[in-house]
Amino acid sequence: MDESNEVKASIKKNRNMFLAILMMPVAGMMASIPIIVWRAPSNMNIVLAVIVVLMVQYILLVNWIVKRMDKLTAK
């Protein structure tokens, strides 16, 4: 029981750092978009569409994780 309280306290204390680490892949995807546009490959539309879909899916996953963290620390 004591370990779960330590985990909850750690999540509360380091929540912003945890979310910043989780959002790093989105920053990388956003940085790749201008590079792809600059290079202008023949299949640019498909590549950009895939990156946008992956970004949306990942952001929804992080949103779900945030809700679970809030639920865990609210108890």
Secondary structure as UniProt FT lines:
FT   HELIX           2..13
FT   HELIX           15..22
FT   HELIX           24..39
FT   TURN            42..43
FT   HELIX           44..74
//
